[in-house]
Amino acid sequence: MNMKKVVAFKVLLVLALTATITSCKKSSSSKNTSRATGWQINSREGGFQYNTDFKEQETSPGLVFIEGGTFTKGRVQDDVMHDWNNTPNQQHVQSFYMDETEVTNAMYMEYLDWIKRVYPPSDENFRAIYHGALPDTLVWRNRLGYNEVMTDNYLRHPAYGEYPVVGVSWIQAVEFANWRTDRVNEYNLEQAGYLKRDAKITDVGADATFNTDTYINSPTLTYGGNEEVINPNQGRNRYARTDAEGNETNIYATRETGLITPKYRLPTETEWEYAALGLSEIRSYNLYRGRKKYPWDGQYTRNGKRKYRGDQLANFKQGKGDYGGIAGWSDDRADITNAVKSYEPNDYGLYDMAGNVAEWVADVYRPIVDDEFNDFNYYRGNVYTKNALNDDGTVKVVTPEDIVYDTLSNGKIIARNLPGEILQVPVDENETYLRTNFDKSNQVNYRDGDRRSSRYFESFNDEEGEENPDALTRKMYNSPKNVVTRDSLGNIVREYDKSNNRTSLINDEVRVYKGGSWKDREYWLDPSQRRYYPQDMATDYIGFRCAMSRVGSKSQQKFKTKN
């Protein structure tokens, strides 16, 4: 009897262990089983669809991965210019991606070609779109210099195709990044079977374009609602399902599919400086504390390797009247800009982070970096917006008739939105009420130019002796206020601010640019150096490159964990 009890107990124990193991396997064996509800994910019967096969963000065209970390932002060495606008402070940067080179003439010409095909300048309704995107080739002219060969050829001649584009304002650089986002996502969705193949060429038009935000929020409004393009039914859409009534579901890509990349954008100043320093392979104390002077190792601009000893490591101005050295024995192999990848990259694989052209970054310029308030992903320039809605609750998509043009301070006309985009409006109290992290749409002036920032706020008055509540930045920096208007005939009227009481050029429309250029002396090659320029103006020595945020893990290296 006792023997039977022992056997029975053993049988029950085995069954219990088997049930436990089976239960454990059931809860963990299938990644398509929800750990919240036990329901099936991605089932053929419909329900919740989610990309459970997603590994990590793929590197988009032209970019390289920059693993984030902590570094000393600002100049630690002597400040010989005595401007004290880059005092050192410790910052942490999230991982991101950045263009390995500056945007080239060939890349920008592809952008111009697309605009010309979709919004032909021969059409009076679209002429300003194309003209507003054109680089200013007149930046090469000099009152006492003959540079017409660059004025006529630098942008379009194939001899300069791989040279960095110049004559592009900060605003134009931002628009290029937005366009690039849409074209890359359009291609990704085409390859995944969500869009008709080659529709980006054969079916595109002013009233039938692809915009990433529009596709995410209301995919049926992309390509002018052309079902043949946005629902090609080619059998390659892995998420498409058929419900009980036989209707297709999940036929449009969402963020859950992982196919839609984050936006291309200009890097922030902190990101740019961190990437330029190239700290990925070096972890010495001095470099962590900001002692690294150039994107390359060492304290000099010449190559120390035996094979290339004495060669310059960047394209910059050697001295007065010396932009490239003696003929036949050139110091940096360039007199103006040089083709990208002409010099060694830094440890991140980024080319020309010193010299060649200086580069626009996203930040609005202020002399002081307010690290007391934030030391994580520092950036000044946030203007928060939201999608405009129609009366029925649907998003308002811009049509060719809704294009808004803006006249810049230099008289140039640009399009502020394009057909197919979702109209953006400032956030209101519905988003800001009782929030502690932001309190209004435009945060450019936060802690700078308002009552909490200046002990002398009340004494800042306009020229007539009365306060101007609409010019908070002007109270602190008192910059010129030139005015561009149009008369009744549509002619541009330019009014110059000729006041003798202006004390600064700083306002909310000046942006930071970083890095030295072919036109700058060695001093400006230090990544910590920072200068500013009006966002709607361009020069022959400022270009740009794009960046993209990293979603998911900080590192591309996988850490093993015990099961």
C-alpha positions as CSV (number, residue, x, y, z in Angstrom):
1,M,0.0,0.0,0.0
2,N,2.8,2.3,0.9
3,M,4.5,1.4,-2.3
4,K,1.5,2.3,-4.3
5,K,1.3,5.7,-2.6
6,V,4.9,6.3,-3.4
7,V,4.4,5.5,-7.0
8,A,1.3,7.6,-7.2
9,F,3.1,10.5,-5.6
10,K,5.9,10.2,-8.1
11,V,3.4,10.1,-11.0
12,L,1.7,13.2,-9.7
13,L,5.1,14.9,-9.2
14,V,6.1,14.1,-12.8
15,L,2.8,15.4,-14.1
16,A,3.1,18.6,-12.1
17,L,6.6,19.2,-13.4
18,T,5.6,18.5,-16.9
19,A,2.7,20.9,-16.6
20,T,5.0,23.6,-15.2
21,I,7.5,23.1,-18.0
22,T,4.8,23.1,-20.6
23,S,3.3,26.3,-19.1
24,C,6.7,28.0,-19.0
25,K,7.3,27.0,-22.6
26,K,3.9,28.2,-23.7
27,S,4.5,31.6,-22.1
28,S,7.9,32.1,-23.6
29,S,8.1,29.9,-26.7
30,S,6.2,32.2,-29.0
31,K,7.1,35.8,-29.5
32,N,3.7,36.2,-31.1
33,T,1.9,35.5,-27.8
34,S,1.1,38.5,-25.7
35,R,2.6,38.5,-22.2
36,A,-0.1,40.9,-21.2
37,T,-3.2,38.9,-22.2
38,G,-2.1,35.6,-23.7
39,W,-3.8,36.5,-27.0
40,Q,-2.2,35.8,-30.3
41,I,-0.4,38.6,-32.0
42,N,-0.2,38.8,-35.9
43,S,-2.8,36.1,-36.2
44,R,-4.5,35.4,-39.5
45,E,-7.9,36.1,-38.0
46,G,-7.0,39.7,-37.5
47,G,-6.5,41.5,-34.2
48,F,-3.3,43.2,-33.0
49,Q,-0.5,43.4,-35.6
50,Y,3.0,44.2,-34.5
51,N,6.5,43.6,-35.9
52,T,7.9,41.1,-33.4
53,D,10.8,40.3,-35.7
54,F,12.2,43.8,-35.4
55,K,15.9,43.7,-34.3
56,E,17.2,47.3,-34.4
57,Q,17.0,50.4,-36.5
58,E,18.6,50.0,-39.9
59,T,21.1,52.6,-40.9
60,S,19.5,54.8,-43.6
61,P,21.2,55.9,-46.8
62,G,24.3,58.1,-46.3
63,L,24.4,57.8,-42.5
64,V,26.8,56.3,-40.0
65,F,26.0,55.3,-36.4
66,I,27.2,57.5,-33.5
67,E,27.0,55.8,-30.1
68,G,26.0,58.4,-27.5
69,G,27.7,59.1,-24.3
70,T,29.1,61.8,-22.0
71,F,31.6,64.5,-23.1
72,T,32.8,68.0,-22.3
73,K,31.2,70.4,-24.6
74,G,33.0,73.7,-25.1
75,R,36.5,75.0,-25.3
76,V,38.9,74.0,-22.4
77,Q,42.0,75.6,-24.0
78,D,42.8,79.3,-24.2
79,D,40.1,81.5,-25.6
80,V,42.3,83.9,-27.6
81,M,39.2,85.6,-29.2
82,H,37.9,86.4,-25.7
83,D,34.3,85.9,-26.8
84,W,33.6,83.4,-24.0
85,N,30.6,81.9,-25.8
86,N,31.7,78.3,-25.5
87,T,32.6,77.8,-21.9
88,P,33.0,74.1,-21.0
89,N,30.2,72.1,-19.6
90,Q,29.5,68.4,-19.4
91,Q,26.7,67.0,-21.6
92,H,25.2,63.6,-22.4
93,V,24.1,62.8,-25.9
94,Q,21.8,60.0,-27.0
95,S,22.9,57.7,-29.8
96,F,22.1,59.0,-33.3
97,Y,23.1,58.8,-36.9
98,M,24.9,61.4,-39.0
99,D,25.9,61.8,-42.7
100,E,29.4,60.6,-43.3
101,T,30.0,63.6,-45.6
102,E,28.5,67.0,-46.1
103,V,25.6,67.2,-48.5
104,T,27.1,67.4,-52.0
105,N,26.2,69.4,-55.1
106,A,25.0,66.1,-56.7
107,M,22.8,65.3,-53.8
108,Y,21.3,68.7,-53.8
109,M,20.8,68.7,-57.5
110,E,18.7,65.5,-57.1
111,Y,16.5,67.5,-54.8
112,L,16.2,70.3,-57.3
113,D,15.4,67.9,-60.1
114,W,12.5,66.4,-58.0
115,I,11.1,69.8,-57.2
116,K,11.3,70.9,-60.9
117,R,9.4,67.7,-62.0
118,V,6.7,67.9,-59.4
119,Y,6.3,71.7,-59.1
120,P,7.4,72.9,-62.6
121,P,8.7,76.5,-62.3
122,S,7.0,77.2,-65.7
123,D,3.7,77.1,-63.7
124,E,3.2,80.5,-62.1
125,N,1.6,78.8,-59.1
126,F,4.8,76.9,-58.3
127,R,7.5,79.1,-59.6
128,A,8.5,80.4,-56.1
129,I,8.8,76.8,-54.8
130,Y,11.7,76.0,-57.2
131,H,13.3,79.4,-56.9
132,G,13.1,79.3,-53.1
133,A,15.1,76.0,-53.1
134,L,17.9,77.2,-55.4
135,P,21.2,77.9,-53.7
136,D,22.5,81.4,-54.0
137,T,25.3,81.1,-56.5
138,L,26.2,84.8,-56.1
139,V,27.8,84.1,-52.8
140,W,31.1,83.5,-54.7
141,R,31.3,87.0,-55.9
142,N,33.8,89.4,-54.3
143,R,34.1,93.1,-55.0
144,L,37.8,92.8,-55.4
145,G,38.1,89.3,-56.7
146,Y,37.3,87.4,-59.9
147,N,35.3,84.3,-59.0
148,E,32.7,84.1,-61.8
149,V,33.9,80.6,-62.7
150,M,32.4,79.4,-59.4
151,T,29.3,81.5,-59.8
152,D,28.6,79.9,-63.1
153,N,29.8,76.3,-62.5
154,Y,30.2,75.3,-58.9
155,L,26.6,74.1,-58.4
156,R,25.8,72.3,-61.6
157,H,29.1,71.3,-63.4
158,P,29.9,67.6,-62.8
159,A,33.5,68.6,-62.0
160,Y,32.1,69.8,-58.6
161,G,29.5,67.1,-58.2
162,E,31.1,65.6,-55.1
163,Y,32.0,68.9,-53.6
164,P,29.9,70.2,-50.6
165,V,27.0,72.4,-51.6
166,V,27.2,76.0,-50.5
167,G,25.0,79.1,-50.9
168,V,22.3,77.2,-48.9
169,S,20.6,79.0,-46.0
170,W,19.6,77.2,-42.8
171,I,16.0,77.3,-43.9
172,Q,16.8,75.6,-47.2
173,A,18.9,73.0,-45.4
174,V,15.9,72.1,-43.2
175,E,13.6,71.8,-46.2
176,F,16.1,69.5,-47.9
177,A,16.2,67.2,-44.8
178,N,12.3,67.1,-44.8
179,W,12.3,66.2,-48.5
180,R,14.9,63.5,-47.9
181,T,12.8,61.9,-45.1
182,D,9.9,61.5,-47.5
183,R,11.9,60.1,-50.3
184,V,13.6,57.5,-48.1
185,N,10.4,56.3,-46.5
186,E,8.6,56.3,-49.8
187,Y,11.3,54.0,-51.2
188,N,11.1,51.7,-48.1
189,L,7.4,51.3,-48.3
190,E,7.6,50.6,-52.0
191,Q,10.2,47.9,-51.4
192,A,7.9,46.4,-48.7
193,G,4.9,46.3,-51.1
194,Y,2.9,49.0,-49.5
195,L,3.2,51.4,-52.5
196,K,3.1,50.7,-56.2
197,R,6.5,50.1,-57.7
198,D,8.1,53.2,-59.3
199,A,5.1,55.4,-58.4
200,K,7.6,57.9,-57.0
201,I,8.5,58.6,-60.7
202,T,5.4,57.7,-62.8
203,D,2.5,58.8,-60.6
204,V,3.9,61.8,-58.7
205,G,2.6,65.3,-59.3
206,A,1.8,68.5,-57.5
207,D,-1.5,67.1,-56.2
208,A,-0.2,63.5,-55.8
209,T,2.9,63.3,-53.6
210,F,4.0,61.2,-50.6
211,N,4.6,62.7,-47.2
212,T,5.6,60.6,-44.2
213,D,3.4,62.3,-41.6
214,T,0.4,62.3,-43.9
215,Y,0.9,58.6,-44.6
216,I,1.1,57.8,-40.8
217,N,-2.0,59.9,-39.9
218,S,-4.2,59.4,-43.0
219,P,-2.6,57.1,-45.6
220,T,-5.5,57.3,-48.0
221,L,-4.7,61.0,-48.6
222,T,-1.2,60.3,-50.0
223,Y,-0.8,60.4,-53.7
224,G,-4.0,62.4,-53.9
225,G,-5.9,59.3,-52.7
226,N,-4.9,57.1,-55.7
227,E,-5.8,53.6,-54.5
228,E,-3.7,52.0,-57.2
229,V,-0.6,53.5,-55.7
230,I,-1.3,53.3,-52.0
231,N,-2.8,49.8,-52.1
232,P,-1.1,48.0,-54.9
233,N,-2.3,44.5,-53.7
234,Q,0.9,42.9,-54.9
235,G,0.9,40.2,-52.3
236,R,4.1,41.4,-50.7
237,N,2.5,43.1,-47.7
238,R,3.2,40.7,-44.8
239,Y,0.8,42.4,-42.4
240,A,-2.3,42.4,-44.7
241,R,-5.1,40.2,-43.3
242,T,-8.6,39.3,-44.3
243,D,-11.4,39.7,-41.7
244,A,-14.5,37.5,-41.3
245,E,-16.3,39.5,-44.0
246,G,-13.5,39.0,-46.5
247,N,-12.3,42.6,-46.3
248,E,-8.5,43.3,-46.2
249,T,-7.1,44.8,-43.0
250,N,-3.7,46.2,-42.1
251,I,-3.0,47.2,-45.7
252,Y,-1.2,50.4,-44.7
253,A,2.1,50.6,-42.9
254,T,2.1,52.0,-39.4
255,R,4.9,52.9,-37.0
256,E,4.4,49.4,-35.5
257,T,5.8,47.8,-38.6
258,G,9.2,49.4,-38.0
259,L,9.5,50.3,-41.7
260,I,9.0,54.1,-41.2
261,T,12.3,55.7,-40.2
262,P,12.7,58.7,-38.0
263,K,13.2,62.0,-39.8
264,Y,16.3,63.3,-41.4
265,R,17.1,66.7,-39.7
266,L,20.0,69.0,-39.0
267,P,22.1,67.8,-36.0
268,T,22.0,69.8,-32.8
269,E,25.1,71.7,-31.9
270,T,25.8,69.2,-29.1
271,E,25.4,66.2,-31.4
272,W,27.7,67.8,-34.0
273,E,30.4,68.7,-31.6
274,Y,30.3,65.2,-30.0
275,A,30.5,63.5,-33.3
276,A,33.3,65.7,-34.6
277,L,35.5,64.9,-31.6
278,G,35.4,61.2,-32.5
279,L,35.7,59.8,-29.1
280,S,34.6,56.2,-29.9
281,E,38.0,54.6,-29.8
282,I,39.7,56.7,-27.1
283,R,38.7,56.8,-23.5
284,S,41.6,58.6,-21.8
285,Y,40.9,61.0,-19.0
286,N,42.1,64.1,-20.8
287,L,39.8,63.5,-23.8
288,Y,36.8,62.8,-21.5
289,R,37.5,66.2,-19.9
290,G,37.6,68.0,-23.2
291,R,41.3,68.1,-24.0
292,K,40.9,66.8,-27.6
293,K,41.6,69.7,-30.0
294,Y,40.7,68.3,-33.4
295,P,38.6,65.5,-34.9
296,W,41.9,63.5,-35.4
297,D,44.4,62.5,-32.7
298,G,47.1,64.9,-31.8
299,Q,47.7,68.6,-31.4
300,Y,48.7,69.5,-35.0
301,T,47.0,69.8,-38.4
302,R,49.7,67.8,-40.2
303,N,49.8,64.0,-40.6
304,G,52.4,62.3,-38.5
305,K,52.3,58.9,-40.2
306,R,55.5,58.1,-41.9
307,K,54.0,57.5,-45.4
308,Y,52.0,60.8,-45.3
309,R,54.1,62.8,-42.9
310,G,53.6,66.5,-43.3
311,D,50.3,66.3,-45.3
312,Q,47.5,68.5,-44.0
313,L,44.6,66.7,-42.5
314,A,42.0,69.2,-43.5
315,N,41.2,71.9,-46.0
316,F,41.7,75.4,-44.4
317,K,43.4,78.7,-44.9
318,Q,47.1,78.4,-44.2
319,G,47.8,82.1,-43.8
320,K,47.3,85.5,-45.4
321,G,47.0,84.9,-49.1
322,D,47.6,81.1,-48.7
323,Y,44.6,78.9,-49.3
324,G,46.3,75.8,-50.6
325,G,50.1,76.1,-50.7
326,I,52.7,76.3,-53.5
327,A,51.8,75.0,-56.9
328,G,53.0,71.4,-57.3
329,W,53.5,71.0,-53.6
330,S,50.0,71.8,-52.3
331,D,49.6,71.8,-48.5
332,D,45.9,70.7,-48.5
333,R,45.3,70.0,-52.2
334,A,42.6,72.6,-52.5
335,D,42.2,76.3,-52.9
336,I,38.4,76.6,-52.4
337,T,36.4,73.6,-51.2
338,N,37.5,70.0,-52.0
339,A,35.7,66.8,-52.9
340,V,34.2,65.0,-49.9
341,K,36.3,62.1,-48.6
342,S,39.5,63.8,-49.7
343,Y,40.9,63.6,-46.2
344,E,40.9,60.8,-43.5
345,P,37.7,60.4,-41.5
346,N,37.6,60.6,-37.7
347,D,37.0,57.5,-35.5
348,Y,33.3,57.6,-36.2
349,G,33.9,57.4,-39.9
350,L,32.8,61.0,-40.5
351,Y,34.7,63.1,-43.1
352,D,35.5,66.8,-43.1
353,M,34.3,67.5,-39.5
354,A,37.1,70.2,-39.6
355,G,37.7,72.3,-42.7
356,N,36.3,72.2,-46.2
357,V,33.0,73.9,-45.3
358,A,31.6,75.0,-42.0
359,E,28.2,73.4,-41.3
360,W,24.7,74.6,-40.2
361,V,23.4,73.0,-37.0
362,A,19.8,73.2,-35.7
363,D,20.3,75.5,-32.7
364,V,19.3,79.1,-32.3
365,Y,22.4,81.0,-31.1
366,R,22.8,82.3,-27.6
367,P,26.2,83.2,-26.1
368,I,25.5,81.0,-23.1
369,V,24.7,77.3,-23.0
370,D,22.3,76.9,-20.1
371,D,23.6,73.6,-18.8
372,E,22.3,74.4,-15.3
373,F,18.8,73.7,-16.6
374,N,19.6,70.8,-18.9
375,D,22.6,68.6,-19.6
376,F,20.9,65.9,-21.6
377,N,20.5,66.2,-25.4
378,Y,20.9,70.0,-25.1
379,Y,19.2,72.1,-27.8
380,R,17.7,75.6,-28.1
381,G,15.1,76.1,-30.8
382,N,12.0,74.0,-29.9
383,V,8.8,75.2,-31.5
384,Y,6.1,72.7,-30.8
385,T,3.3,72.2,-33.3
386,K,0.4,69.8,-33.8
387,N,-1.7,68.6,-36.8
388,A,-4.5,71.0,-37.9
389,L,-7.8,69.2,-38.0
390,N,-10.9,69.7,-40.2
391,D,-14.4,70.1,-38.7
392,D,-14.9,66.3,-39.0
393,G,-11.8,65.5,-37.0
394,T,-9.6,64.5,-40.0
395,V,-6.2,66.0,-40.6
396,K,-6.0,69.0,-42.9
397,V,-3.7,68.2,-45.8
398,V,-2.3,71.1,-47.8
399,T,-3.5,71.4,-51.4
400,P,-1.9,73.4,-54.2
401,E,-4.3,76.2,-53.4
402,D,-3.2,76.2,-49.7
403,I,0.5,76.8,-50.2
404,V,1.7,79.6,-47.9
405,Y,4.6,81.7,-49.1
406,D,6.8,83.7,-46.8
407,T,9.0,86.7,-47.7
408,L,12.3,86.5,-45.8
409,S,14.2,89.4,-44.4
410,N,16.5,89.4,-47.5
411,G,13.4,89.6,-49.8
412,K,13.6,85.9,-51.0
413,I,10.3,84.1,-51.3
414,I,10.0,80.5,-50.0
415,A,7.1,78.1,-49.6
416,R,6.4,77.3,-45.9
417,N,4.4,74.2,-46.8
418,L,3.9,72.0,-49.8
419,P,1.0,70.0,-51.1
420,G,0.5,66.7,-49.5
421,E,1.8,67.8,-46.1
422,I,-0.3,68.1,-43.0
423,L,-0.9,71.7,-42.0
424,Q,0.8,72.5,-38.7
425,V,-0.5,74.9,-36.0
426,P,1.0,75.9,-32.7
427,V,0.1,73.8,-29.6
428,D,-2.3,75.5,-27.3
429,E,-3.4,75.2,-23.7
430,N,-4.9,71.8,-24.3
431,E,-1.3,70.5,-24.5
432,T,0.4,72.9,-22.0
433,Y,-2.1,73.1,-19.2
434,L,-0.6,72.1,-15.9
435,R,2.5,70.7,-17.6
436,T,5.8,71.2,-15.9
437,N,8.1,70.4,-18.9
438,F,6.8,73.1,-21.3
439,D,4.3,75.9,-21.1
440,K,3.9,77.3,-24.6
441,S,4.5,76.5,-28.3
442,N,7.6,78.6,-28.9
443,Q,10.4,77.7,-26.4
444,V,13.2,79.5,-28.2
445,N,13.3,82.2,-25.5
446,Y,13.1,79.9,-22.5
447,R,15.1,81.3,-19.6
448,D,16.5,84.0,-22.0
449,G,14.8,87.3,-22.5
450,D,11.9,86.9,-20.1
451,R,11.2,88.1,-16.6
452,R,12.7,85.1,-14.9
453,S,16.0,85.5,-16.9
454,S,16.9,89.2,-16.6
455,R,17.1,91.3,-13.4
456,Y,16.9,94.4,-15.7
457,F,13.8,93.3,-17.6
458,E,11.7,96.3,-16.7
459,S,14.4,98.7,-17.9
460,F,14.5,97.3,-21.5
461,N,12.3,99.7,-23.5
462,D,11.9,100.4,-27.2
463,E,13.1,103.6,-28.8
464,E,9.9,105.4,-28.0
465,G,10.2,104.7,-24.3
466,E,7.4,102.1,-24.2
467,E,7.8,98.4,-23.7
468,N,7.3,96.1,-26.7
469,P,5.9,92.8,-25.3
470,D,6.4,91.1,-28.7
471,A,10.1,91.5,-28.8
472,L,11.4,89.8,-25.6
473,T,14.7,88.8,-27.3
474,R,15.2,92.3,-28.5
475,K,15.0,93.5,-24.9
476,M,18.2,91.6,-24.1
477,Y,20.0,91.7,-27.4
478,N,18.5,94.8,-29.2
479,S,19.1,93.5,-32.7
480,P,18.2,95.5,-35.9
481,K,14.6,95.1,-37.1
482,N,14.7,95.4,-40.9
483,V,11.2,95.1,-42.5
484,V,10.3,93.6,-45.9
485,T,6.8,94.2,-47.1
486,R,4.9,94.3,-50.4
487,D,3.0,97.2,-51.9
488,S,-0.4,97.1,-53.5
489,L,1.2,96.0,-56.8
490,G,3.1,93.1,-55.2
491,N,6.5,94.8,-55.4
492,I,8.9,94.2,-52.6
493,V,9.6,97.1,-50.3
494,R,12.7,96.9,-48.2
495,E,13.0,99.1,-45.1
496,Y,16.4,99.1,-43.4
497,D,16.7,99.7,-39.7
498,K,19.2,102.6,-39.5
499,S,19.0,103.1,-35.8
500,N,22.3,104.0,-34.0
501,N,21.1,102.3,-30.8
502,R,21.4,98.7,-31.9
503,T,23.8,96.7,-29.8
504,S,23.7,93.2,-31.2
505,L,23.0,91.0,-34.3
506,I,21.5,88.2,-32.1
507,N,17.8,87.4,-32.3
508,D,15.6,84.4,-32.7
509,E,16.5,84.0,-36.4
510,V,20.2,83.5,-36.1
511,R,21.5,79.9,-36.1
512,V,24.7,78.3,-35.0
513,Y,27.3,77.0,-37.5
514,K,30.2,74.8,-36.5
515,G,33.6,73.8,-37.8
516,G,36.2,75.7,-39.8
517,S,36.1,76.0,-43.6
518,W,38.4,76.5,-46.6
519,K,38.2,80.2,-45.8
520,D,39.1,80.0,-42.1
521,R,42.3,79.8,-40.2
522,E,43.4,76.9,-38.1
523,Y,41.8,78.4,-34.9
524,W,38.3,77.6,-36.2
525,L,39.0,73.9,-36.8
526,D,38.4,73.1,-33.2
527,P,34.9,71.4,-32.9
528,S,34.1,73.5,-29.8
529,Q,34.2,76.8,-31.7
530,R,30.8,78.2,-32.4
531,R,29.6,81.1,-34.6
532,Y,26.3,82.3,-35.8
533,Y,24.6,83.6,-39.0
534,P,21.1,84.7,-40.0
535,Q,19.0,81.6,-40.9
536,D,17.7,83.0,-44.2
537,M,21.1,84.0,-45.5
538,A,23.9,82.0,-47.2
539,T,27.6,82.1,-47.8
540,D,30.3,80.4,-49.9
541,Y,31.8,78.7,-46.9
542,I,28.8,77.2,-45.0
543,G,27.3,73.8,-46.0
544,F,25.5,71.2,-44.0
545,R,25.0,67.5,-43.3
546,C,21.9,65.6,-42.0
547,A,21.4,63.6,-38.8
548,M,18.7,61.1,-37.6
549,S,17.7,60.1,-34.1
550,R,18.3,56.5,-33.0
551,V,15.3,54.6,-31.7
552,G,15.7,51.6,-29.4
553,S,19.0,50.5,-27.8
554,K,21.9,52.9,-27.1
555,S,24.5,50.6,-28.6
556,Q,24.6,48.3,-31.6
557,Q,26.5,45.8,-29.5
558,K,24.3,43.2,-27.9
559,F,24.8,42.3,-24.2
560,K,24.2,38.6,-23.3
561,T,21.9,37.9,-20.4
562,K,21.4,34.7,-18.5
563,N,18.1,33.0,-19.1
